[in-house]
Amino acid sequence: MVTRILSENEQDLRLAGEIIAAGGLVAFPTETVYGLGANALDPDAVRKIYEAKGRPSDNPTIVHIADESALKQLTWRVTPDMQRLARKYWPGPLTMVVPRRDTVPNVTTGNLDTVGVRMPDHVTARALIQAAGCPIAAPSANLSGKPSPTTVEHVIDDMDGRIDAIIRSTPCTIGIESTVIDMTGELPMILRPGFITREDVARTLGKDILVDPTLNEKPEPGVEFRPKAPGMKYKHYAPEADMIIFEGETEAVEAAMDEERAERESLGQKVVVIRYSQEDTETAAHEFFAALREADKDKADIILAAALPQEGIGFSVMNRMLKSAGYNVRKV
């Protein structure tokens, strides 16, 4: 397959919309990460996403819409809390898991009776949805298990020759996937942390917000479950190199990382170190996936990363760090 590289001009976006409407696949930019899109209501088209990514069939996709009114096309229940969140955070990096209509195919939802829906805060993404004339199912535009793509070059590396087209744009501004919140229970529950935090949602709704208790915890071996949101079950975000996260007081972490680096380099290993300011978690969110991709390009043998505070956006970045490292944490 020849993958076309398209621009963001009106003519190319119209062509991209026609590809989606005809059952094809288009990678497109959002504010979070690049998405790999297909017509969410066409089961054959959505199956192509799973084939292109090598994605497990029970890992649900997120459906992207261009305006709030399209939510009713996907769910039979829109609650006041859902309306409040939509007004506050859409367009933006928030996905709501809601009861799905029968018109949403099983393949789109991983055979669940719920569907994740969001409205991206990216002009090109919304223009593509409008040009296609349908909601677009779109997980991240990477090979399954690899770090999520935040630049068009990342997408080309993984998807060239696998999909119909890629829309070239500037790097994603946020850099980690959307917050996913389950709106089907008595209290909303965060299933995947993101740029919009638990505290943000609690302030908006004026109520307690639950957090899935398995987040940022090493999965128990042999325990099976059906993931309600992407990123909950399978290996994600993994670089080629092994990765160690160092956790503790800042000075102790820096000393331990320097010692580990010196020892590894004395053995002839290529070492990549990832450190972020403990306060600047937004920069960490923006740069982390790109840093993993760069380590792969540099043929790193080992990645050494400093843990972030597990609160606010730091909790969200640590969620990705822990999965990337296979929960390989060294406490110092």
N, C-alpha and C positions, 0 to 999 in steps of 0.2 A: 504493500500500500504506500502511495506517495502522500505524505502529509503536507498540506498547504500551510504556509505561514502568512497570516492575514494581518492587516493593520486595523486601527480603530476607526477608520473613516466610514462614512455612511454606506458606501457601496460594498465594502468588505463585511460590514456587520449584517447587511441584508443577505449576502451570500452565506454567512455563518448561520443566520436564522433559517435559511432554506435547507442547509445541511441537517440541522437539528430536526426540522419539520419532516424531512424525508427519512428520518431514522438513523442519521449519522451521529458521529461524536465530534465535539469541539471542545478544546481546552480554552478556558477564558479566565481573565483576571478578576479577583475580588479584593476587598480590603484586607482579608485574612490570609488566605493562600490561594494559589491557582486552583480552579475546579475543572473537573472533566465531565462535561455535560452531555445529556441525552434527554429526549422527550420523556418526562416522568410518567406519562400516561401510556407509553408504548412499551410493553414488556420486552419485545424483541430488541428494541433500541437500548433499554437499560441493561439487558444481558450482555450487550457488547462492552459496556463499562467494566463489568466484572471480568470479561475475557481479556480486555486490554490491560487491566491492572493486575490480573492474577489474584483477584479479591475473593475471599470466602463468601459463599452465597447467603450466609445468615448475617452478614455485616450490613446493616441498613444504610441506605443513602439519605442525604438531606435534599429536600426539594426546595428549589429557589423560585421565588415569585417576584414580580415587578411592582405590585401594588397590594395594599392590605385587603382589598375586596376579593382578591384571588384566593385568600385563605378559605373562604366558604366553598370553593370548588374542591377543596381537599379534605375538609372536615365537616361533620354535621353538628359540631358543638363549638361555639365561640363564647367563652365566658367573659365576664367583666374583667377578671385578672388578665386574661389573654389580650383583651383590648387595651388595658393600661400598659402592658409591656410593649405591645405593638406601637402605641402612640409614643412611648418614651424611647424605644431602642431601634425601631425600624424606620428607614433602612439602617442596618447596623449588624454587628457581629453577635447576634442572639438567635438561636434556633429553639423553637418551641415544639415539643413532642405532644401531639394531639391525637384524638381518635380519628381514624381515617375513613373516608368514604369508600364504598365498594369500587368506585371508578379508579382508585389508585391501585395498580397491580401489586401482587404479592412480591414480585422480584424487587420492586422499588423499596419495599419496607422490610426486606429480609423475612417475609412471611409473618410479620407482626400485624396486630390490629391497630397499630398507631403509625403515625408518619411525622418525621421531623421537618419543620418548615421554617425558612427564613427569607428575609428580603435584604439582599446585599447592598452595602453602601458604596457602590462603585458604578459610575455612570455607564461604563461599557457593559458590565454584567446585566444591568437592568435593560439596556438597549437591546442586548442579545435576546433576552427573554421576550421582550415585546416583538422583536423581529421574527422570532420562532413561532409566536402565537400560542405558546403552551408553557406550563411550568417545567422547569428543567431540574432533573435529578443530577446531582453533582457531588461526588466525593472529591478528595484532593487528587490533582492530576499527576500522580506519581505511581511507580510500580508499588504494589502492595508491600508494606513493611519498611519501605525506605523513608528517609526524611521528607516531609511535605515540601512542595515546591513554592518558593516565594519570588522567583524570577522566571522569565520566559526561558532562559537558558536551562534552568533546572527541568522544565517541562520538556524541552527538546531532547535533553539527555535521556529522559525516560520514555517518551511517547512518540518520538519521530519514527514513522513507519508503522505505528500501531493504530493511529486514529486519523480522521479525515482532515482536521485543521486545528491550528493553534493560533490564537489571537495574541499578537505581540503588544505588550504594554510595559509600563514602568514597574519596578519592584513593588510588591504588596506592602502597604503601609503598616499593618499590624503585625503580621508574621506568624501568628498561631491561629489555629482553627477557632470557630465560633464557640461561645458558651452554649451548651445544650441543657435545656431545662424541661423536665417532665411535668406537664400541666394536667395529667390525667388523674392524679391522686387528690386526697383531701388538702395536702400542702404541696406546693411546688418543690421539686427536687432537682438539684444540679447533678446531671449525669456526666457531663464533661466540662471542666472549668475552662474559662477563656478570659478575654479582655474585660468583659462585663462580669463583675464578681458577685459572689453571694450577697455581700453587703449592699451592692448597688441594687440588686433585685429586691432585697428586703426593704430598703428605703422606699422604693417605688410602690411596692404593694402594701407596705405597712403591716407585715406579718413575718413570722419565722419562715425561713427557707431551709429545707433539708438539703443535705449533701450526701450523695451515695457513699456509704461507709467504706466501700472498697477502693475509692479513689486514693491514689498515691500509696497504696498498700500492695505488697507483693502478692500476686494471686496464689491461692492454695492449689497445689498440684492435684490434678484429678477432679477438680470441681467444675462441673459443666453448667453453663447457663446461656440463655439467648440474649445477646446484647440489644439494648433498646436504643443505643446511640453508637455512632462510629467511635472507635478508639477504646472501647470498653473491654474487649475480649482478646483480640489478637495482638501479636507482636507488631509494634508500630515504631516509626521514626528512627529505625536502627541504622547507624552508619556501618561501613564495612569493618572498621577497627573495633577492638574491644574498648570499653569505656568504664572509667571509675569516677564516681562522684565522691568528693571529700566533704564531710559535714562536721561542723564544730565552730569554735571561735575563729574569727577571721585570721588572726596571726598564726594560730595553730594549723589552720587549713593551708595557708600560704607556705608555711615551712614544710608541711608534709608533701605538698604538691611539688615544691622545688626539689626536695630530697628524692621523690619518686622519679621526677624528670631526669635528674642527674644520673640516677642508677640505670634507668632505661636507656639513656643516650650512651652511657658507657658500654652498653651491650650492643650498640649499633642500631638501636631502634629509632624510628621516626616518631616523635612525640608532638602532639598538638594539645595546647593548654587553652581551656575556655574559662575565663574569669569575667564576671560582671560586678559592677558596684552593687552592694546589698540594697541600696536605695533605688537604683535606676532599673526597676524591673520592666519598664516599658521598652527600654533598649534591649534588654535580654530577650523579651518576646519577639522583637523585630529581627534580631540577628541570629538567634539560636539555630534554626533549621539551616540557614545559609552557612553557618560555621561548620555544621556537620557535613554538609555537601562539600565544602572546601577541604575538610579533612580527608574525605574520600578522594578528591581530586589530587591531593598531595600524597596519596598512598600512605597515610598514617598507620602506624602499627598499634598505637594506643592513644586514647583521648583522655585527658585528665580535666575534670570539671569541678568547679566550686559550687556547692549547694547554695540555693537562695532561701530567704525566709519563707516559710510555708504559710503565707497570708496574702490576701489580695491577689494581684497579678502574679506575685512570686509563687503562690500555690499553683497557679495555672502553668507557669513555665516549668516548675518542678515536676508536674504531672508528665510533661513531655520528656524532661531529662531522665526521670526514673525509668520510663518505658524505653528510651533510647539506650540506656545503660543496662537494661535487663535487671534493674533493681540492684545493681552492684554498687553498694554504698559502703564507704570506709569512714567510720566515725573516728575523729581525732580530738 
